[in-house]
Amino acid sequence: MTATLTPAAPAPAPLVPEAPAIRKKSFLKRLPNASVLIGTAWLVTLTVLTVLASYFPSTVPFIRAYDTKMKVNGHTGSYKLGPGWTAWFGTGKSSEDIFARCIYAAKATLLIGVGATLFGLIIGGFLGVVSGYFRGWTDRVSSIITDCLLSIPPLLLALILVLRLDDLKNVYSWLGWCTRLWQIMLTLGLVAVAPFARIVRAQTLTLREREFVTAARSLGASRSRIIFRELLPNLVPAMVTVAFTGLGILVGAEAGLAFLGLGVERPQTWGKMIDVARDNIDKAWWATTMPCLMLFLTVLSFNLLGDELARRFDIREAAV
């Protein structure tokens, strides 16, 4: 009896791996878009020019000194020179160079914005982490504090605090350090505490139930170790994202306070420059428009960076 051998079925052709295409697509997805690059370039350029003009003026001769008066035909005057090669942004009420004043104003504006953001993020972040992790009465007390802060309109709260700090400084001599710049910085920082605390609390509630926190708790890790070694490193992306978004909002809020007459007098911020020149916009549009443009581009850049970080880290709660 003979056995009939059937030919073996041909082996299937090996599939061509598509990993390189996937990696290429993922790499392209991680690249920031052009608007983010432009926003970053704007913020870096503005910061560098401000630092150089404030501390190393000889390195930027095209930025005039803060008190320089521009003369036209040997005389000074209000708004005598429009934007041009002599004065890029024109001259102001006291014949000052608007471009130079805008650069110096960036120092005060960014100091207030960054200082208020750090203050709100530290205090609000502490409240958010503590309330989100411990829950119970700690969460209730923290919620009462944030609800009280959120129940008052932010602009009204800022106005009350700045005016009250002015009165206290006149009564108590030890508050002499609290200049208008510090008043606005602390006030806006307090206004930012509640939104930051809400966002950090939401992130903490999500992370406290994750496996790595449960594993650390089951191994006997202390609460402080879990908070500082497990939770905080994972909260950093959300906090940085919220900081950039909140920074743009606080810079705009400072301009609003300055527009209402509570701005820093020297060096003037962009909001104060807008407030001083707004009554003459019909004859010197540049004195108001140029600070507005600087403010707009800066706030837009911070918002673009915040949106990019929120997309990169998938932070859906990153909104103040």
Contacts in CASP RR format, 6 or more apart in sequence:
PFRMAT RR
TARGET T0000
AUTHOR 0000-0000-0000
METHOD contacts of the structure
MODEL  1
MTATLTPAAPAPAPLVPEAPAIRKKSFLKRLPNASVLIGTAWLVTLTVLT
VLASYFPSTVPFIRAYDTKMKVNGHTGSYKLGPGWTAWFGTGKSSEDIFA
RCIYAAKATLLIGVGATLFGLIIGGFLGVVSGYFRGWTDRVSSIITDCLL
SIPPLLLALILVLRLDDLKNVYSWLGWCTRLWQIMLTLGLVAVAPFARIV
RAQTLTLREREFVTAARSLGASRSRIIFRELLPNLVPAMVTVAFTGLGIL
VGAEAGLAFLGLGVERPQTWGKMIDVARDNIDKAWWATTMPCLMLFLTVL
SFNLLGDELARRFDIREAAV
30 312 0 8 1.000
32 40 0 8 1.000
32 308 0 8 1.000
33 308 0 8 1.000
35 304 0 8 1.000
36 304 0 8 1.000
36 305 0 8 1.000
36 308 0 8 1.000
38 301 0 8 1.000
39 297 0 8 1.000
39 300 0 8 1.000
39 301 0 8 1.000
39 304 0 8 1.000
39 305 0 8 1.000
40 301 0 8 1.000
40 305 0 8 1.000
42 297 0 8 1.000
42 298 0 8 1.000
42 301 0 8 1.000
43 298 0 8 1.000
43 301 0 8 1.000
43 302 0 8 1.000
43 305 0 8 1.000
46 103 0 8 1.000
46 106 0 8 1.000
46 110 0 8 1.000
46 294 0 8 1.000
46 298 0 8 1.000
47 106 0 8 1.000
47 110 0 8 1.000
49 60 0 8 1.000
49 63 0 8 1.000
49 103 0 8 1.000
49 106 0 8 1.000
50 103 0 8 1.000
50 104 0 8 1.000
50 106 0 8 1.000
50 107 0 8 1.000
50 110 0 8 1.000
52 59 0 8 1.000
52 60 0 8 1.000
52 63 0 8 1.000
53 60 0 8 1.000
53 63 0 8 1.000
53 100 0 8 1.000
53 103 0 8 1.000
53 104 0 8 1.000
54 104 0 8 1.000
54 107 0 8 1.000
57 63 0 8 1.000
57 65 0 8 1.000
63 99 0 8 1.000
63 100 0 8 1.000
63 103 0 8 1.000
64 97 0 8 1.000
64 100 0 8 1.000
65 100 0 8 1.000
66 96 0 8 1.000
66 100 0 8 1.000
66 101 0 8 1.000
66 104 0 8 1.000
66 267 0 8 1.000
67 96 0 8 1.000
68 96 0 8 1.000
68 97 0 8 1.000
68 100 0 8 1.000
69 76 0 8 1.000
69 94 0 8 1.000
69 95 0 8 1.000
69 96 0 8 1.000
70 76 0 8 1.000
70 80 0 8 1.000
70 81 0 8 1.000
70 86 0 8 1.000
70 87 0 8 1.000
70 90 0 8 1.000
70 91 0 8 1.000
70 95 0 8 1.000
70 96 0 8 1.000
70 97 0 8 1.000
71 95 0 8 1.000
72 80 0 8 1.000
72 81 0 8 1.000
72 91 0 8 1.000
76 94 0 8 1.000
76 95 0 8 1.000
77 91 0 8 1.000
77 94 0 8 1.000
77 95 0 8 1.000
78 92 0 8 1.000
78 93 0 8 1.000
78 94 0 8 1.000
78 95 0 8 1.000
78 280 0 8 1.000
78 284 0 8 1.000
79 91 0 8 1.000
79 92 0 8 1.000
79 93 0 8 1.000
79 280 0 8 1.000
79 283 0 8 1.000
79 284 0 8 1.000
79 287 0 8 1.000
80 91 0 8 1.000
80 95 0 8 1.000
81 87 0 8 1.000
81 90 0 8 1.000
81 91 0 8 1.000
82 90 0 8 1.000
82 91 0 8 1.000
82 284 0 8 1.000
82 286 0 8 1.000
83 89 0 8 1.000
83 90 0 8 1.000
83 286 0 8 1.000
83 290 0 8 1.000
84 90 0 8 1.000
87 97 0 8 1.000
87 98 0 8 1.000
87 99 0 8 1.000
88 99 0 8 1.000
89 97 0 8 1.000
89 98 0 8 1.000
89 99 0 8 1.000
89 102 0 8 1.000
89 286 0 8 1.000
89 290 0 8 1.000
90 97 0 8 1.000
90 98 0 8 1.000
90 99 0 8 1.000
90 286 0 8 1.000
90 287 0 8 1.000
90 290 0 8 1.000
91 97 0 8 1.000
91 98 0 8 1.000
92 98 0 8 1.000
92 101 0 8 1.000
92 277 0 8 1.000
92 284 0 8 1.000
92 287 0 8 1.000
93 276 0 8 1.000
93 277 0 8 1.000
93 280 0 8 1.000
93 287 0 8 1.000
98 273 0 8 1.000
98 286 0 8 1.000
98 287 0 8 1.000
98 290 0 8 1.000
98 291 0 8 1.000
99 290 0 8 1.000
101 267 0 8 1.000
101 268 0 8 1.000
101 273 0 8 1.000
102 270 0 8 1.000
102 273 0 8 1.000
102 290 0 8 1.000
102 291 0 8 1.000
102 294 0 8 1.000
104 267 0 8 1.000
105 267 0 8 1.000
105 268 0 8 1.000
105 269 0 8 1.000
105 270 0 8 1.000
105 271 0 8 1.000
105 272 0 8 1.000
105 273 0 8 1.000
105 291 0 8 1.000
105 294 0 8 1.000
106 270 0 8 1.000
106 294 0 8 1.000
106 298 0 8 1.000
107 267 0 8 1.000
108 181 0 8 1.000
108 264 0 8 1.000
108 267 0 8 1.000
108 268 0 8 1.000
108 269 0 8 1.000
109 251 0 8 1.000
109 254 0 8 1.000
109 255 0 8 1.000
109 269 0 8 1.000
109 270 0 8 1.000
109 271 0 8 1.000
109 295 0 8 1.000
109 298 0 8 1.000
110 251 0 8 1.000
110 298 0 8 1.000
111 181 0 8 1.000
111 185 0 8 1.000
112 181 0 8 1.000
112 184 0 8 1.000
112 185 0 8 1.000
112 188 0 8 1.000
112 250 0 8 1.000
112 251 0 8 1.000
112 254 0 8 1.000
112 264 0 8 1.000
112 269 0 8 1.000
113 185 0 8 1.000
113 188 0 8 1.000
113 247 0 8 1.000
113 248 0 8 1.000
113 250 0 8 1.000
113 251 0 8 1.000
113 254 0 8 1.000
114 247 0 8 1.000
115 185 0 8 1.000
115 189 0 8 1.000
116 184 0 8 1.000
116 185 0 8 1.000
116 186 0 8 1.000
116 187 0 8 1.000
116 188 0 8 1.000
116 189 0 8 1.000
116 191 0 8 1.000
116 192 0 8 1.000
116 250 0 8 1.000
116 254 0 8 1.000
117 189 0 8 1.000
117 192 0 8 1.000
117 243 0 8 1.000
117 246 0 8 1.000
117 247 0 8 1.000
117 250 0 8 1.000
119 185 0 8 1.000
119 186 0 8 1.000
119 189 0 8 1.000
119 190 0 8 1.000
119 192 0 8 1.000
119 193 0 8 1.000
120 189 0 8 1.000
120 190 0 8 1.000
120 192 0 8 1.000
120 193 0 8 1.000
120 196 0 8 1.000
121 192 0 8 1.000
121 196 0 8 1.000
121 239 0 8 1.000
121 242 0 8 1.000
121 243 0 8 1.000
123 189 0 8 1.000
123 193 0 8 1.000
123 196 0 8 1.000
123 197 0 8 1.000
124 192 0 8 1.000
124 193 0 8 1.000
124 194 0 8 1.000
124 196 0 8 1.000
124 197 0 8 1.000
124 200 0 8 1.000
125 196 0 8 1.000
125 197 0 8 1.000
125 200 0 8 1.000
125 239 0 8 1.000
127 142 0 8 1.000
127 145 0 8 1.000
127 146 0 8 1.000
127 193 0 8 1.000
127 197 0 8 1.000
127 200 0 8 1.000
127 201 0 8 1.000
128 142 0 8 1.000
128 196 0 8 1.000
128 197 0 8 1.000
128 198 0 8 1.000
128 200 0 8 1.000
128 201 0 8 1.000
128 204 0 8 1.000
129 200 0 8 1.000
129 201 0 8 1.000
129 204 0 8 1.000
129 227 0 8 1.000
129 231 0 8 1.000
129 232 0 8 1.000
129 235 0 8 1.000
130 138 0 8 1.000
130 142 0 8 1.000
131 138 0 8 1.000
131 139 0 8 1.000
131 141 0 8 1.000
131 142 0 8 1.000
131 143 0 8 1.000
131 197 0 8 1.000
131 201 0 8 1.000
131 204 0 8 1.000
132 139 0 8 1.000
132 201 0 8 1.000
132 204 0 8 1.000
132 205 0 8 1.000
132 208 0 8 1.000
133 204 0 8 1.000
133 208 0 8 1.000
133 223 0 8 1.000
133 226 0 8 1.000
133 227 0 8 1.000
133 231 0 8 1.000
134 223 0 8 1.000
139 201 0 8 1.000
142 197 0 8 1.000
142 201 0 8 1.000
145 194 0 8 1.000
145 197 0 8 1.000
146 193 0 8 1.000
146 194 0 8 1.000
146 197 0 8 1.000
146 198 0 8 1.000
147 194 0 8 1.000
149 157 0 8 1.000
149 190 0 8 1.000
149 191 0 8 1.000
149 193 0 8 1.000
149 194 0 8 1.000
150 194 0 8 1.000
150 195 0 8 1.000
154 191 0 8 1.000
154 253 0 8 1.000
155 253 0 8 1.000
155 256 0 8 1.000
155 257 0 8 1.000
157 187 0 8 1.000
157 190 0 8 1.000
157 191 0 8 1.000
158 184 0 8 1.000
158 187 0 8 1.000
158 188 0 8 1.000
158 191 0 8 1.000
158 253 0 8 1.000
158 257 0 8 1.000
159 257 0 8 1.000
159 260 0 8 1.000
159 262 0 8 1.000
161 183 0 8 1.000
161 186 0 8 1.000
161 187 0 8 1.000
161 190 0 8 1.000
162 180 0 8 1.000
162 183 0 8 1.000
162 184 0 8 1.000
162 187 0 8 1.000
162 257 0 8 1.000
162 262 0 8 1.000
163 262 0 8 1.000
165 175 0 8 1.000
165 178 0 8 1.000
165 183 0 8 1.000
165 186 0 8 1.000
165 187 0 8 1.000
166 183 0 8 1.000
168 175 0 8 1.000
169 175 0 8 1.000
169 176 0 8 1.000
169 178 0 8 1.000
178 186 0 8 1.000
180 262 0 8 1.000
180 263 0 8 1.000
180 264 0 8 1.000
180 265 0 8 1.000
181 264 0 8 1.000
184 254 0 8 1.000
184 257 0 8 1.000
184 262 0 8 1.000
184 263 0 8 1.000
184 264 0 8 1.000
188 250 0 8 1.000
188 253 0 8 1.000
188 254 0 8 1.000
189 250 0 8 1.000
191 253 0 8 1.000
192 246 0 8 1.000
192 250 0 8 1.000
192 320 0 8 1.000
195 242 0 8 1.000
195 246 0 8 1.000
195 320 0 8 1.000
196 239 0 8 1.000
196 242 0 8 1.000
196 320 0 8 1.000
199 238 0 8 1.000
199 242 0 8 1.000
199 317 0 8 1.000
199 318 0 8 1.000
199 319 0 8 1.000
199 320 0 8 1.000
200 235 0 8 1.000
200 238 0 8 1.000
200 239 0 8 1.000
200 242 0 8 1.000
202 317 0 8 1.000
203 235 0 8 1.000
203 238 0 8 1.000
203 317 0 8 1.000
204 231 0 8 1.000
204 235 0 8 1.000
207 213 0 8 1.000
207 230 0 8 1.000
207 231 0 8 1.000
207 234 0 8 1.000
207 235 0 8 1.000
208 231 0 8 1.000
212 230 0 8 1.000
213 226 0 8 1.000
213 230 0 8 1.000
213 231 0 8 1.000
216 225 0 8 1.000
216 226 0 8 1.000
216 229 0 8 1.000
216 230 0 8 1.000
217 226 0 8 1.000
221 229 0 8 1.000
221 230 0 8 1.000
237 309 0 8 1.000
237 313 0 8 1.000
237 315 0 8 1.000
238 313 0 8 1.000
238 315 0 8 1.000
238 317 0 8 1.000
238 318 0 8 1.000
240 309 0 8 1.000
241 306 0 8 1.000
241 309 0 8 1.000
241 310 0 8 1.000
241 313 0 8 1.000
241 315 0 8 1.000
241 318 0 8 1.000
242 315 0 8 1.000
242 318 0 8 1.000
242 320 0 8 1.000
244 302 0 8 1.000
244 303 0 8 1.000
244 305 0 8 1.000
244 306 0 8 1.000
244 309 0 8 1.000
245 302 0 8 1.000
245 303 0 8 1.000
245 306 0 8 1.000
245 307 0 8 1.000
245 310 0 8 1.000
245 318 0 8 1.000
245 319 0 8 1.000
245 320 0 8 1.000
246 302 0 8 1.000
246 320 0 8 1.000
247 302 0 8 1.000
248 298 0 8 1.000
248 299 0 8 1.000
248 302 0 8 1.000
248 303 0 8 1.000
249 299 0 8 1.000
249 320 0 8 1.000
251 295 0 8 1.000
251 298 0 8 1.000
251 299 0 8 1.000
251 302 0 8 1.000
252 295 0 8 1.000
252 299 0 8 1.000
254 263 0 8 1.000
254 269 0 8 1.000
254 271 0 8 1.000
255 269 0 8 1.000
255 270 0 8 1.000
255 271 0 8 1.000
255 274 0 8 1.000
255 295 0 8 1.000
256 271 0 8 1.000
257 263 0 8 1.000
258 264 0 8 1.000
258 269 0 8 1.000
258 270 0 8 1.000
258 271 0 8 1.000
258 272 0 8 1.000
258 274 0 8 1.000
258 275 0 8 1.000
259 271 0 8 1.000
259 274 0 8 1.000
259 275 0 8 1.000
259 278 0 8 1.000
260 275 0 8 1.000
261 272 0 8 1.000
261 275 0 8 1.000
263 269 0 8 1.000
263 271 0 8 1.000
263 272 0 8 1.000
263 275 0 8 1.000
264 272 0 8 1.000
265 272 0 8 1.000
268 276 0 8 1.000
270 291 0 8 1.000
270 292 0 8 1.000
270 294 0 8 1.000
270 295 0 8 1.000
271 291 0 8 1.000
271 295 0 8 1.000
273 287 0 8 1.000
273 288 0 8 1.000
273 291 0 8 1.000
274 288 0 8 1.000
274 291 0 8 1.000
274 292 0 8 1.000
274 295 0 8 1.000
276 287 0 8 1.000
277 284 0 8 1.000
277 287 0 8 1.000
277 288 0 8 1.000
277 291 0 8 1.000
278 288 0 8 1.000
280 287 0 8 1.000
280 288 0 8 1.000
281 287 0 8 1.000
281 288 0 8 1.000
281 289 0 8 1.000
306 318 0 8 1.000
309 315 0 8 1.000
309 318 0 8 1.000
310 316 0 8 1.000
310 318 0 8 1.000
END
